[in-house]
Amino acid sequence: MNLINEGKQMIKVFLAEDEYAIRERLKKSIKWEQHGFELVGEAGDGETALPEILKTKPDILLTDISMPFMDGLKLSELVKQELPDIRIIVISGYDDFNYAKQAISIGVQEYLLKPITSGNLIDVLKKTSDEIIKQKQEELDISRVDINTISQETILKFLSSGNASDTETVVNEYFKSMGPGMLESMMLRQYVLVKAVFAVAAFFERLGLDKEGVSETLGELANPAPYADSSERAHEYMINLLNTAMEQRSLVSDKGHADVIDEAKRYIRENYQNEDMSLNSVAAHVNVSSNHFSAIFKKETGETFIDYLTAVRIEKAKELLTCTSMKTSDVGFEVGYRDPHYFSSIFKKTVGQPPKEYRRARQDEQGQA
């Protein structure tokens, strides 16, 4: 909806963020007016922000949680008392997640986890703006939800002793337990998904993964925000998240990382000639997700999948260049490179000289022996 073209009043936004660099980036990277917004004020702490907000009466308050003098939640609480119709978008870091309960009770509209991009923020602002413009007759009161029923322990118990075949049923029951219509609220969906991520992260740590390992294993699933835009996507995300956790449990309890990597290496060595070999195809062969396979391969071998595949192919190419009279283009084809120019480039980058020079050098060495 283009408010400028339709001659309607701009949606007013106030920005409260204590980190100057982040505040400046948000101010300058977002084309506020072009998207139908007017940035009516900014502040570096809640104490300074409060009187300005009451003066400018913005439609949306965008605030960080961690600020000096008065944090974002206290600011939100005081603003809501004076401006009950204001929409509040809270920005939070990983360590601030426990504040989400309080944010819901205050009536915060959205809860965004750092780091956030300008694009993601614009999407949330536009969605919030549309809700303001439509002036819905009723808003779902998510404070009616008993937050204690959204328990990490429920997920942890299932991951510890449940069956992977029951994942979808468990997710259905988990959502149903919140009551009819509750997931119509994006704020509640975000809370539920982030709660689930923390449960899975805690489970991974029990399995022995460090924080870096948790992040690598989850991959894109570590950020649930893009999946909270509808109840259907939230449902699908939860299933994928728990399935990933169950895969990790299976790897640790049944085969272990070493067996998976050994099988992957064997498969690569036997099929390196296949130009279509990819991380996805090898991950499928060892029955784990591509994100998880990428993470454990790097952890166990110290190199990426593509680096390992390239090393196997180049070693075989060196052998063929030394021991046969095959054309260099045929050698490249033989080890999985259909483009001779690409093969020559990769070979030079890896070995330090083009294939033809490498062959001449080996022949000279053999002639002197």
For each residue, the residues with C-beta under 8 A, 3 or more apart:
1: 6 36 129 130 133
2: 5 6 36
3: 6 8 9 10 11 36 133
4: 7 10 33 34 36
5: 2
6: 1 2 3
7: 4
8: 3 133
9: 3
10: 3 4 33 36 37 38
11: 3 36 37 38 59 60 125 129 132 133
12: 37 38 40 56 57 58 59 60
13: 32 37 38 39 40 58 59 60 61 62 125
14: 39 40 41 42 43 49 52 53 56 58 60 61 62
15: 23 26 27 39 41 42 43 62 63
16: 42 43 44 45 46 49 61 62 63 64 67 72 75
17: 22 23 26 42 44 62 63 64 67 91
18: 44 45 64 66 67 68
19: 22 23 64
20: 23 24 44
21: 24 25
22: 17 19 25 26 64
23: 15 17 19 20 26 27 42 44
24: 20 21 27 28
25: 21 22 28 29 118
26: 15 17 22 23 29 30 62 118 121
27: 15 23 24 30 39 42
28: 24 25
29: 25 26 118
30: 26 27 35 37 118 121 122
31: 34 35
32: 13 35 37 38 39
33: 4 10 36 37 38
34: 4 31
35: 30 31 32 122 125 126
36: 1 2 3 4 10 11 33 126 129
37: 10 11 12 13 30 32 33 60 125 129
38: 10 11 12 13 32 33
39: 13 14 15 27 32 42
40: 12 13 14 56 58
41: 14 15 49 52 53 56 58
42: 14 15 16 17 23 27 39
43: 14 15 16 46 48 49 52
44: 16 17 18 20 23 48 67 68
45: 16 18 48 49 67 68 69 70
46: 16 43 49 50 63 67 69 70 71 72 74 75
47: 50 69 70
48: 43 44 45 51 52 69
49: 14 16 41 43 45 46 52 53 63 70 75
50: 46 47 53 54 70 75 78 79
51: 48 54 55
52: 14 41 43 48 49 55 56
53: 14 41 49 50 56 57 58 61 75 79 83
54: 50 51 57 79 82 83
55: 51 52
56: 12 14 40 41 52 53
57: 12 53 54 83
58: 12 13 14 40 41 53 61 86
59: 11 12 13 86 87 129 132
60: 11 12 13 14 37 86 87 88 89 125 128 129 132
61: 13 14 16 53 58 75 76 79 86 87 88 89
62: 13 14 15 16 17 26 89 91 121 125
63: 15 16 17 46 49 67 72 75 76 88 89 90 91
64: 16 17 18 19 22 67 72 90 91 92
65: 71 72 73 90 91 92 93 96 99
66: 18 71 72 93 96
67: 16 17 18 44 45 46 63 64 70 71 72 75
68: 18 44 45
69: 45 46 47 48
70: 45 46 47 49 50 67 74 75
71: 46 65 66 67 74 75
72: 16 46 63 64 65 66 67 75 76 90 91
73: 65 76 77 90 99 102 103 106
74: 46 70 71 77 78
75: 16 46 49 50 53 61 63 67 70 71 72 78 79
76: 61 63 72 73 79 80 88 90 103 106 107 108
77: 73 74 80 81 106
78: 50 74 75 81 82
79: 50 53 54 61 75 76 82 83 86 88
80: 76 77 83 84 86 88 106 107
81: 77 78 84
82: 54 78 79
83: 53 54 57 79 80 86
84: 80 81
85:
86: 58 59 60 61 79 80 83
87: 59 60 61 109 128 131 132
88: 60 61 63 76 79 80 106 107 108 109 110
89: 60 61 62 63 108 109 110 111 112 124 125 128
90: 63 64 65 72 73 76 103 108 110 111 112
91: 17 62 63 64 65 72 112 114 116
92: 64 65 96 97 99 100 111 112 113 114
93: 65 66 96 113 114
94: 97 113 114
95:
96: 65 66 92 93 99
97: 92 94 100 113 194 198
98: 101
99: 65 73 92 96 102 103
100: 92 97 103 104 111 191 194 195
101: 98 104 105 147
102: 73 99 105 106
103: 73 76 90 99 100 106 108 111
104: 100 101 107 108 142 143 145 147 187 188 191
105: 101 102 143
106: 73 76 77 80 88 102 103
107: 76 80 88 104 143
108: 76 88 89 90 103 104 111 187
109: 87 88 89 128 187
110: 88 89 90 124 128 186 187 190
111: 89 90 92 100 103 108 187 190 191 194
112: 89 90 91 92 116 120 121 124 225
113: 92 93 94 97 116 194 223 225
114: 91 92 93 94
115:
116: 91 112 113 120 121
117: 120 121
118: 25 26 29 30 121 122
119: 122 123
120: 112 116 117 123 124 225 226
121: 26 30 62 112 116 117 118 124 125
122: 30 35 118 119 125 126
123: 119 120 126 127
124: 89 110 112 120 121 127 128
125: 11 13 35 37 60 62 89 121 122 128 129
126: 35 36 122 123 129 130
127: 123 124 130 131 186 229
128: 60 87 89 109 110 124 125 131 132
129: 1 11 36 37 59 60 125 126 132 133
130: 1 126 127 133 134
131: 87 127 128 134 136
132: 11 59 60 87 128 129 135
133: 1 3 8 11 129 130
134: 130 131
135: 132
136: 131 139
137:
138:
139: 136
140: 181 182 184 185
141: 144
142: 104 145 182 185 187 188
143: 104 105 107
144: 141 179
145: 104 142 149 150 178 179 182 188
146: 149
147: 101 104 150 191
148: 151
149: 145 146 177 178
150: 145 147 178 191 192 195
151: 148 154 155
152: 155 156 195 196 198 199 202
153: 156 157 199
154: 151 157 158 174
155: 151 152 158 159 174 196 199 200 203 242
156: 152 153 159 160 199 202 203
157: 153 154 160 161 162
158: 154 155 161 162 166 170 242
159: 155 156 162 199 200 203 242 245 246 249
160: 156 157 203
161: 157 158
162: 157 158 159 166 167 170 246
163: 166
164: 167 243 246 250
165:
166: 158 162 163 169 170
167: 162 164 170 171 239 242 243 246
168: 171 172 239
169: 166 172 173
170: 158 162 166 167 173 174 242
171: 167 168 174 175 235 238 239 242
172: 168 169 175 176 235
173: 169 170 176 177
174: 154 155 170 171 177 238
175: 171 172 178 183 192 231 235 238
176: 172 173
177: 149 173 174
178: 145 149 150 175 182 183 188 192
179: 144 145 182
180:
181: 140 184
182: 140 142 145 178 179 185 188
183: 175 178 188 189 192 231 234
184: 140 181 231
185: 140 142 182 188 189
186: 110 127 189 190 228 229
187: 104 108 109 110 111 142 190 191
188: 104 142 145 178 182 183 185 191 192
189: 183 185 186 192 193 228 231 234
190: 110 111 186 187 193 194 224 225 228
191: 100 104 111 147 150 187 188 194 195
192: 150 175 178 183 188 189 195 196 234 238
193: 189 190 196 197 224 227 228 234 237 238 241
194: 97 100 111 113 190 191 197 198 224
195: 100 150 152 191 192 198 199
196: 152 155 192 193 199 200 224 238 241 242
197: 193 194 200 201 218 221 222 224 241
198: 97 152 194 195 201 202
199: 152 153 155 156 159 195 196 202 203
200: 155 159 196 197 203 204 218 241 242 244 245
201: 197 198 204 205 214 218
202: 152 156 198 199 205 206
203: 155 156 159 160 199 200 206 207 245 249
204: 200 201 207 209 213 214 217 245 248
205: 201 202 208 209 210 211 214
206: 202 203
207: 203 204 248 249 252
208: 205 252
209: 204 205 213 214 217 248
210: 205 213 214
211: 205 214 215
212: 215 216
213: 204 209 210 216 217 295 299
214: 201 204 205 209 210 211 217 218 222
215: 211 212 218 222
216: 212 213 219 291 294 295 298 299
217: 204 209 213 214 244 248 291 292 295 296
218: 197 200 201 214 215 221 222 241 244 291
219: 216 222 291 292 294 295
220: 223 291
221: 197 218 224 237 240 241 244 291
222: 197 214 215 218 219
223: 113 220 226
224: 190 193 194 196 197 221 227 228 237 241
225: 112 113 120 190 228
226: 120 223 229
227: 193 224 233 234 236 237
228: 186 189 190 193 224 225 233 234 237
229: 127 186 226 233
230: 233 234
231: 175 183 184 189 234 235
232: 235 236
233: 227 228 229 230 236 237
234: 183 189 192 193 227 228 230 231 237 238
235: 171 172 175 231 232 238 239
236: 227 232 233 239 240
237: 193 221 224 227 228 233 234 240 241
238: 171 174 175 192 193 196 234 235 241 242
239: 167 168 171 235 236 242 243
240: 221 236 237 243 244
241: 193 196 197 200 218 221 224 237 238 244 245
242: 155 158 159 167 170 171 196 200 238 239 245 246
243: 164 167 239 240 246 247 289
244: 200 217 218 221 240 241 247 248 289 291 292
245: 159 200 203 204 241 242 248 249
246: 159 162 164 167 242 243 249 250
247: 243 244 250 251 288 289 292
248: 204 207 209 217 244 245 251 252 292
249: 159 203 207 245 246 252 253
250: 164 246 247 253 254 255
251: 247 248 254 255 256 257 260 288 292 296
252: 207 208 248 249 256 257
253: 249 250
254: 250 251
255: 250 251 259 260
256: 251 252 259 260
257: 251 252 260 261 296 299 300
258: 261 262 300
259: 255 256 262 263
260: 251 255 256 257 263 264 286 288 293 296
261: 257 258 264 265 296 297 300 301
262: 258 259 265 266
263: 259 260 266 267 285 286
264: 260 261 267 268 282 285 286 293 297
265: 261 262 268 269 308
266: 262 263 269 270
267: 263 264 270 271 282 285 286
268: 264 265 271 272 277 282 308 309 312
269: 265 266 272 312
270: 266 267
271: 267 268 274 277
272: 268 269 277 309 312 313 316 335 336
273: 334 335 336
274: 271 277 336
275: 336 337 338
276: 281
277: 268 271 272 274 281 282 309 336
278: 281 282
279: 282 283 290 293 294 305 306
280: 283 284 290
281: 276 277 278 284 285
282: 264 267 268 277 278 279 285 286 293 305
283: 279 280 286 288 289 290 292 293 294
284: 280 281 287
285: 263 264 267 281 282
286: 260 263 264 267 282 283 293
287: 284
288: 247 251 260 283 292 293 296
289: 243 244 247 283 292 293
290: 279 280 283 293 294
291: 216 217 218 219 220 221 244 294 295
292: 217 219 244 247 248 251 283 288 289 295 296
293: 260 264 279 282 283 286 288 289 290 296 297 305
294: 216 219 279 283 290 291 297 298 304 305
295: 213 216 217 219 291 292 298 299
296: 217 251 257 260 261 288 292 293 299 300
297: 261 264 293 294 300 301 304 305 308
298: 216 294 295 301 302 303 304 305
299: 213 216 257 295 296
300: 257 258 261 296 297
301: 261 297 298 308
302: 298
303: 298 307 308 311
304: 294 297 298 307 308
305: 279 282 293 294 297 298 308 309
306: 279 309 310
307: 303 304 310 311
308: 265 268 297 301 303 304 305 311 312
309: 268 272 277 305 306 312 313
310: 306 307 313 314 346 350
311: 303 307 308 314 315 350
312: 268 269 272 308 309 315 316
313: 272 309 310 316 317 335 336 337
314: 310 311 317 318 335 346 347 350 351
315: 311 312 318 319
316: 272 312 313 319 320 334 335
317: 313 314 320 321 331 332 334 335 343 347 355
318: 314 315 321 322 351 358
319: 315 316 322 323
320: 316 317 323 324 326 331 334 335
321: 317 318 324 326 328 331 355 358 359 362
322: 318 319 359 362
323: 319 320
324: 320 321 331
325:
326: 320 321 330 331 334
327: 330 331
328: 321 331 332 340 343 344 355 356 359
329: 332 333 340 343
330: 326 327 333 334
331: 317 320 321 324 326 327 328 334 335 343 355
332: 317 328 329 335 337 338 339 340 342 343 344 347 355
333: 329 330 337 338 340 343
334: 273 316 317 320 326 330 331
335: 272 273 313 314 316 317 320 331 332 343
336: 272 273 274 275 277 313
337: 275 313 332 333 340 342 343 346
338: 275 332 333
339: 332 342 343
340: 328 329 332 333 337 343 344
341: 344 345
342: 332 337 339 345 346
343: 317 328 329 331 332 333 335 337 339 340 346 347 355
344: 328 332 340 341 347 348 354 355
345: 341 342 348 349
346: 310 314 337 342 343 349 350
347: 314 317 332 343 344 350 351 354 355 358
348: 344 345 351 352 353 354 355
349: 345 346
350: 310 311 314 346 347
351: 314 318 347 348 358
352: 348
353: 348 357 358 361
354: 344 347 348 357 358
355: 317 321 328 331 332 343 344 347 348 358 359
356: 328 359 360
357: 353 354 360 361
358: 318 321 347 351 353 354 355 361 362
359: 321 322 328 355 356 362 363
360: 356 357 363 364
361: 353 357 358 364 365
362: 321 322 358 359 365 366
363: 359 360 366 367
364: 360 361 367 368
365: 361 362 368 369
366: 362 363 369
367: 363 364
368: 364 365
369: 365 366
